[in-house]
Amino acid sequence: MSSLTFKNRVALVTGASTGIGAATALKLATSGVKVAINYRQSEAEAKKVLRSIETAGGTGLVVKADVRESREVEKMVERTIAEFGKVDILVNNAGGLPKRTPVAEMDDGLFDEIMNLNFRSVFYCSRAAIPHMVRAKYGRIINVSSVAAYTGGGRHAVVYAAAKAGVNGLTKGLAKELAPYGITVNSVAPGVIDTPFHQKAETGSFDQFLPSILLKRVGTAEEVASLIAYLASDDSGFVTGSVFHINGGQY
């Protein structure tokens, strides 16, 4: 069991079938949190996460939803509340880089796809969960941003970087808006993490990044999940409107 404090909490983690989302769902569940595991396509992987949670003695729920679609997001939140009675913690983890394309060659469709997946989804999920948190006068919203928000992104990832910078701006604005209701809002900005996302999105091996990382290694999903779990816990009650860098000292 974790030493973090969670008082009968319920969490919804988006994009939780693999990588950081899966590690976060498991970390929260083994800390005593009931967890809704969101996925869009990877049903088998989501069910595997659920089995891991149940094997560890935790409680979970698999919820399919495309977080780029507002109505599906609303149904996902409704399903979580119908099953667990509330939603205290929202982890906006879903995101990705479908394709690397120079701005001059990017069509409107790809621009929308990247922005919808990485920014609009955070807005939709937050908007759906906030009224329930306001009524409870308690909430934790943790958004997964990226080091790209500060570096401008890697090769041909300009719009992805801009979307993640938008997530940080949304985080700070929501923190101001929701503080009177006992709701905290923070972001984590991972660097290069050994997950399916980075394995797919990066060209070449991780070794290319090591010269720019002080600790000379890439991070793990579990390390990011530990930071998210702290921000989701009751212990982080005086932390809001912040972006936490977890990148091994990448510069």
matplotlib code that plots the C-alpha trace (Angstrom):
import matplotlib.pyplot as plt

x = [0.0, 1.1, 2.0, 0.0, -3.4, -6.5, -9.9, -12.3, -11.4, -12.5, -10.3, -10.9, -7.7, -7.9, -5.7, -5.1, -4.6, -0.8, 2.1, 1.8, -1.9, -1.8, 1.0, -1.1, -4.2, -2.4, -0.5, -3.8, -5.6, -2.9, -3.2, -6.8, -8.5, -11.3, -10.2, -12.0, -9.7, -10.5, -9.5, -10.5, -9.2, -7.0, -9.7, -7.4, -4.7, -7.3, -8.7, -5.1, -4.7, -8.0, -6.8, -3.6, -5.5, -7.8, -4.9, -3.4, -6.6, -7.8, -11.1, -11.4, -13.7, -13.0, -14.7, -14.5, -14.7, -13.1, -12.1, -12.1, -15.9, -17.8, -20.8, -18.6, -16.7, -20.0, -21.1, -17.7, -18.1, -21.7, -20.7, -17.9, -20.3, -23.0, -20.5, -18.5, -20.8, -18.5, -15.3, -12.7, -9.7, -9.3, -6.1, -6.1, -3.4, -4.8, -2.7, -0.3, 1.5, -0.2, 2.3, 5.3, 4.7, 6.3, 3.8, 4.0, 2.9, 0.2, -3.4, -6.3, -7.3, -4.0, -3.9, -7.4, -6.5, -3.4, -5.2, -8.3, -6.3, -4.0, -5.9, -9.6, -9.8, -8.4, -11.0, -13.9, -12.9, -12.4, -15.7, -17.6, -16.0, -15.9, -19.6, -19.4, -16.2, -17.7, -20.7, -18.4, -16.1, -13.2, -11.2, -7.9, -7.2, -3.9, -3.0, -0.2, 1.7, 5.2, 8.7, 7.8, 5.7, 9.0, 11.3, 9.0, 9.0, 11.2, 11.4, 8.2, 6.2, 5.4, 1.6, 1.9, 4.2, 1.7, -1.1, 0.8, 1.7, -2.0, -2.6, -0.2, -2.1, -5.4, -4.0, -3.1, -6.3, -8.4, -6.4, -7.5, -11.1, -11.6, -9.6, -12.7, -14.2, -11.4, -10.3, -6.6, -5.3, -1.7, 0.3, 3.1, 5.5, 7.4, 10.5, 11.5, 9.8, 10.1, 6.5, 4.7, 4.0, 7.7, 8.6, 6.2, 6.7, 10.5, 12.7, 15.8, 16.8, 16.5, 20.3, 20.0, 18.5, 20.9, 23.5, 20.8, 19.5, 21.6, 20.7, 21.8, 18.7, 15.1, 12.3, 9.8, 6.0, 6.1, 8.2, 5.7, 2.8, 4.3, 4.3, 0.8, -0.3, 1.1, -0.7, -3.9, -3.6, -4.9, -1.3, -1.0, -3.7, -1.6, -0.3, -2.2, -1.5, 1.9, 3.7, 6.0, 8.9, 9.9, 12.6, 15.9, 17.2, 16.7, 17.8]
y = [0.0, 3.6, 6.0, 8.7, 9.7, 9.0, 9.1, 6.9, 8.5, 7.8, 8.5, 8.7, 8.2, 8.8, 6.9, 4.4, 1.2, 1.6, 3.7, 6.5, 6.1, 2.4, 2.9, 5.7, 3.7, 0.8, 3.2, 4.9, 1.6, 0.0, 3.2, 2.4, 4.6, 3.2, 3.8, 4.1, 3.0, 4.9, 3.6, 4.3, 1.3, -0.8, -2.9, -5.9, -3.7, -1.9, -5.2, -6.3, -3.2, -4.0, -7.6, -6.2, -3.9, -6.7, -9.1, -6.4, -6.2, -2.9, -1.9, -0.7, -0.2, -0.2, 2.6, 3.0, 6.6, 8.8, 11.8, 13.9, 13.7, 15.7, 13.5, 10.4, 12.2, 13.1, 9.4, 8.3, 10.6, 9.5, 5.8, 6.4, 8.1, 5.5, 2.8, 4.5, 7.3, 10.2, 11.4, 13.0, 12.8, 13.4, 12.5, 13.9, 11.6, 10.8, 12.3, 11.5, 12.5, 10.8, 12.0, 14.3, 16.9, 20.3, 23.2, 24.3, 20.8, 20.2, 20.1, 21.2, 17.6, 16.7, 20.0, 19.3, 15.7, 16.8, 19.6, 17.6, 14.7, 16.7, 19.9, 19.7, 16.4, 18.0, 20.7, 18.3, 15.9, 18.8, 20.4, 17.2, 16.5, 20.0, 20.3, 17.1, 18.3, 21.7, 20.1, 18.0, 21.0, 18.7, 17.7, 16.9, 17.5, 16.5, 17.2, 15.4, 17.9, 17.5, 18.9, 19.8, 22.6, 24.3, 23.2, 23.6, 19.9, 17.5, 17.3, 18.3, 18.3, 22.0, 21.7, 18.9, 21.2, 24.1, 21.9, 20.8, 24.5, 25.1, 22.4, 24.3, 27.5, 25.8, 24.3, 27.6, 29.3, 26.4, 26.5, 30.1, 29.4, 26.4, 27.2, 28.6, 25.1, 23.2, 21.8, 21.8, 21.7, 20.8, 19.5, 17.1, 17.6, 14.4, 14.2, 11.1, 8.2, 4.5, 4.0, 2.8, 6.5, 7.4, 4.1, 4.9, 8.7, 8.9, 8.0, 6.1, 4.8, 6.6, 6.9, 10.0, 11.9, 10.9, 13.7, 16.2, 14.4, 15.0, 11.6, 9.9, 7.6, 7.8, 7.8, 5.1, 5.3, 4.3, 7.3, 9.7, 7.8, 8.3, 12.1, 12.1, 10.0, 12.6, 15.4, 13.3, 12.6, 14.5, 15.3, 17.8, 20.1, 23.3, 22.6, 24.1, 25.9, 24.3, 22.5, 19.7, 18.8, 15.1, 14.7, 13.7, 17.2, 17.3, 20.6]
z = [0.0, -0.7, 2.1, 0.2, 1.7, -0.2, 1.6, -0.2, -3.6, -7.2, -10.2, -13.9, -16.0, -19.7, -22.1, -19.4, -21.5, -21.9, -20.8, -18.3, -18.1, -17.3, -14.7, -13.1, -13.0, -11.2, -8.9, -7.8, -7.4, -5.3, -3.1, -2.4, -5.1, -7.3, -10.9, -14.1, -16.9, -20.2, -23.6, -27.2, -29.2, -27.0, -25.2, -24.6, -23.0, -20.9, -19.6, -18.8, -16.6, -14.9, -14.2, -12.7, -10.5, -9.3, -8.8, -6.5, -4.5, -6.1, -7.7, -11.3, -14.2, -18.0, -19.9, -23.6, -24.9, -27.6, -25.6, -28.7, -28.7, -26.1, -25.8, -25.4, -22.6, -20.9, -21.0, -19.7, -16.6, -16.1, -16.3, -13.7, -11.3, -11.9, -10.9, -8.2, -7.0, -7.8, -9.4, -7.2, -9.4, -13.1, -14.9, -18.4, -19.9, -23.4, -26.1, -28.9, -32.1, -35.0, -37.6, -37.8, -40.5, -41.3, -40.7, -44.3, -45.4, -42.7, -43.8, -41.7, -40.9, -39.3, -37.4, -36.0, -35.1, -33.1, -31.3, -30.6, -29.1, -27.0, -26.1, -26.8, -24.9, -21.8, -22.0, -22.7, -19.8, -17.4, -18.3, -17.7, -14.3, -12.8, -11.9, -9.8, -8.1, -7.4, -5.7, -3.6, -2.9, -3.6, -6.7, -8.2, -11.9, -13.2, -16.9, -18.7, -20.7, -22.2, -22.3, -25.8, -24.5, -23.5, -26.2, -29.2, -29.8, -31.7, -35.5, -37.2, -34.0, -33.8, -33.4, -30.8, -28.8, -29.1, -27.9, -24.9, -24.2, -24.3, -21.7, -19.4, -19.9, -19.3, -16.1, -14.7, -15.7, -14.3, -11.0, -10.5, -11.5, -9.3, -6.2, -4.4, -4.6, -3.1, -6.5, -7.4, -11.0, -11.9, -14.9, -15.2, -18.2, -18.9, -21.0, -22.8, -21.2, -22.1, -23.2, -26.4, -27.2, -27.4, -29.0, -31.8, -32.0, -32.0, -34.9, -34.0, -30.5, -27.2, -27.2, -29.3, -26.3, -23.6, -24.2, -23.3, -20.2, -17.1, -15.6, -18.8, -19.1, -20.1, -17.6, -16.8, -16.7, -13.1, -12.2, -13.8, -12.2, -8.8, -9.3, -10.6, -7.6, -5.3, -7.0, -6.9, -3.2, -0.2, 0.7, -2.2, -1.0, -1.1, -4.6, -7.5, -10.8, -11.2, -14.0, -12.7, -15.0, -14.9, -17.5, -15.8, -16.2, -20.0, -21.5]

ax = plt.figure().add_subplot(projection="3d")
ax.plot(x, y, z, "-o")
ax.set_aspect("equal")
plt.show()
